[in-house]
């Protein structure tokens, strides 16, 4: 029996009624961005877009519209996860697992919960920040003492935190001044410059991967405010984050 609760369904009589309810490409890109960045906002935003009353009814039968939306939404989640760096085998395995549990006789509430679990699964299993390969190589170099390798490795794995010599020295159990001096001696740059380069190169990698720039990126990389992040990005890159994104898109078009 089709579900006809007025909370979920809207009276549709003409093609114009259908068109004005359709979601936009912008909605899809925003959800894609949330998924790729492992943002918890993907859950409420995804559920809002999942509701045909917001996204548009695909069939005059409300229940069939929910079914079509469910299948299509899982397909999009799979693509977004792969775009964000999740291995294809894992993304398709998650998708297949959820599709196997889907039942055409599910109620609206059951389909909504089914999709909420899928969203949660994809977001929780997305890869962490994409740290450039050259930094990962540093962490396993034989050129550095154990304490420096440990410090580099910690920074790489916690690029989202507001790192400093003091905070890292507590982790590796070293005097901040000693760690700072030893780091400069072995790596050739100051600890502060290393953290700055690590965060900005990671930001560049994320912008390249997602083909987008979100103002929240600065906070995801542990910067205290967006203005300082943009200033630091331009110092390291010669471009603002938005200019960097435009240059990537321009290169692709050319």
C-alpha positions in Angstrom: 0.0 0.0 0.0 1.6 3.3 -1.1 2.5 5.7 1.7 0.4 8.9 1.5 1.2 10.7 4.7 1.0 14.5 4.0 4.3 15.0 5.8 6.0 13.3 2.9 3.7 13.8 -0.1 2.6 16.8 -2.0 -0.4 17.1 -4.3 1.0 17.1 -7.9 -1.3 17.7 -10.8 0.7 19.2 -13.6 4.2 19.0 -15.1 5.0 22.4 -13.6 4.3 21.0 -10.1 6.9 18.3 -10.7 9.5 20.7 -12.1 9.3 23.2 -9.3 10.1 20.5 -6.8 13.2 19.2 -8.5 16.4 19.6 -6.7 19.4 21.3 -8.4 22.9 20.3 -9.4 24.0 22.6 -6.7 22.3 20.3 -4.1 24.1 17.3 -5.5 27.5 19.0 -5.5 27.0 20.2 -1.9 26.3 16.7 -0.7 29.3 15.4 -2.7 31.5 17.9 -0.9 30.2 16.9 2.5 30.8 13.2 1.7 34.3 13.8 0.3 35.3 15.9 3.3 33.9 13.4 5.9 31.6 16.2 7.1 28.9 15.1 9.5 26.6 17.6 7.8 26.3 15.0 5.1 23.7 13.2 7.2 21.1 15.9 7.8 21.7 17.5 4.4 21.5 14.1 2.6 18.3 13.2 4.3 16.7 16.5 3.3 17.7 15.9 -0.3 16.4 12.3 -0.1 12.9 13.4 0.6 10.9 13.8 -2.7 9.0 16.7 -1.2 12.3 18.6 -1.4 14.0 16.8 -4.3 11.0 16.3 -6.6 8.7 13.4 -7.2 9.9 11.0 -10.0 6.6 9.3 -10.3 3.0 10.2 -9.6 2.8 7.2 -7.3 4.5 8.6 -4.1 5.7 5.2 -3.0 7.4 4.5 -6.3 9.0 8.0 -6.1 10.6 7.1 -2.8 11.9 3.8 -4.2 13.4 5.5 -7.3 15.0 8.1 -5.0 16.5 5.4 -2.8 18.2 3.5 -5.7 19.4 6.7 -7.3 20.7 8.1 -4.1 22.8 5.0 -3.3 24.3 5.2 -6.8 25.3 8.9 -6.2 26.8 8.1 -2.8 29.0 5.4 -4.4 30.2 7.8 -7.0 30.9 10.6 -4.5 32.9 8.2 -2.3 35.0 7.1 -5.2 35.6 10.7 -6.2 36.8 11.3 -2.6 39.4 8.6 -2.8 37.6 5.6 -1.4 38.8 2.4 -3.2 36.2 1.4 -5.8 36.0 -2.2 -4.4 35.1 -0.8 -1.0 32.6 1.7 -2.3 30.8 -0.8 -4.5 30.8 -3.4 -1.7 29.0 -0.9 0.7 26.5 -0.1 -2.1 25.8 -3.8 -2.8 25.4 -4.6 0.8 22.7 -1.9 1.3 21.0 -2.7 -2.0 20.7 -6.3 -0.9 18.8 -5.2 2.2 16.5 -2.9 0.4 12.9 -4.1 0.2 10.2 -2.7 -2.2 7.7 -3.0 0.6 9.6 -0.7 3.0 7.7 2.1 4.5 8.9 5.7 4.1 10.3 5.6 7.6 12.2 2.4 6.9 13.6 3.7 3.6 14.7 6.9 5.3 16.5 5.0 8.1 18.0 2.7 5.5 19.4 5.7 3.6 20.6 7.4 6.9 22.6 4.3 7.7 24.1 4.3 4.2 25.1 8.0 4.5 26.7 7.3 7.9 28.6 4.3 6.6 30.0 6.1 3.6 31.0 9.2 5.6 32.7 7.2 8.4 34.7 5.1 5.9 35.9 8.0 3.7 39.7 8.3 3.7 41.2 11.0 5.9 43.0 14.1 4.7 45.0 13.5 1.5 48.5 14.3 2.7 50.9 14.7 -0.3 53.2 11.7 -0.9 56.4 13.7 -0.3 55.4 14.2 3.3 54.6 10.6 3.9 58.0 9.7 2.5 59.7 12.0 5.0 58.1 10.0 7.9 59.8 6.8 6.8 63.2 8.3 5.9 66.4 6.7 7.4 68.0 10.2 7.3 66.3 11.3 10.5 66.6 10.3 14.2 63.7 8.4 15.7 62.3 11.5 17.5 62.2 13.5 14.3 60.6 10.7 12.3 58.0 10.3 15.1 57.3 14.0 15.1 56.9 14.1 11.3 54.6 11.1 11.4 52.5 12.6 14.1 52.0 15.8 12.2 51.1 13.9 9.0 48.5 11.9 10.8 47.1 14.9 12.6 47.2 17.6 10.0 43.7 18.6 11.1 44.9 19.8 14.5 46.4 23.2 15.4 50.0 21.8 15.5 52.9 23.5 17.2 56.4 22.6 18.5 55.0 22.7 22.0 52.0 20.4 21.3 54.2 17.9 19.3 57.0 17.9 22.0 54.4 16.7 24.5 53.6 13.7 22.3 57.2 12.7 21.6 58.3 13.5 25.2 61.0 16.0 24.3 61.9 19.5 25.3 60.3 22.0 22.8 63.6 23.9 22.4 65.5 20.7 21.8 63.0 19.4 19.3 62.9 22.7 17.5 66.7 22.8 17.2 67.1 19.1 16.2 64.3 19.4 13.6 66.0 22.4 11.9 69.3 20.6 12.0 68.1 17.4 10.4 65.3 18.5 8.1 66.8 21.9 7.1 63.7 24.0 7.8 62.1 25.2 11.0 59.4 23.2 12.6 56.9 26.0 12.1 57.7 26.2 8.3 57.3 22.4 8.0 53.8 22.5 9.6 52.8 25.4 7.4 54.0 23.6 4.2 52.3 20.4 5.3 48.9 22.1 5.9 49.0 24.2 2.7 50.1 21.3 0.5 47.4 19.2 2.1 44.9 21.9 1.3 46.0 22.0 -2.3 45.7 18.3 -2.5 42.1 18.4 -1.2 41.2 21.3 -3.6 42.6 19.3 -6.5 40.8 16.1 -5.4 37.4 17.6 -4.8 37.5 20.3 -7.5 36.0 22.7 -5.0 36.9 25.1 -2.2 34.9 25.4 0.9 35.5 28.1 3.5 35.4 25.4 6.2 38.7 23.9 4.8 40.7 26.3 7.0 39.1 24.9 10.1 39.5 21.3 9.0 43.2 22.0 8.8 43.5 23.5 12.2 43.7 27.2 11.3 42.3 29.6 13.8 40.5 31.7 11.2 39.9 31.7 7.4 41.8 35.0 6.8 45.0 33.6 8.3 44.6 30.5 6.2 44.1 32.5 3.0 47.1 34.7 3.8 49.3 31.6 4.5 48.1 29.8 1.4 49.0 32.8 -0.8 52.4 33.1 0.8 53.2 29.4 0.1 51.4 29.1 -3.3 51.4 32.6 -4.7 47.6 32.3 -5.2 44.6 32.4 -2.9 42.7 29.1 -2.5 40.0 30.3 -4.9 42.5 31.4 -7.5 44.2 28.1 -7.1 40.9 26.3 -7.8 40.3 28.4 -10.9 43.8 27.7 -12.2 43.1 23.9 -11.9 39.8 24.2 -13.7 41.4 26.4 -16.4 44.2 23.8 -16.9 41.7 21.0 -17.3 39.7 23.0 -19.9 42.9 23.7 -21.8 
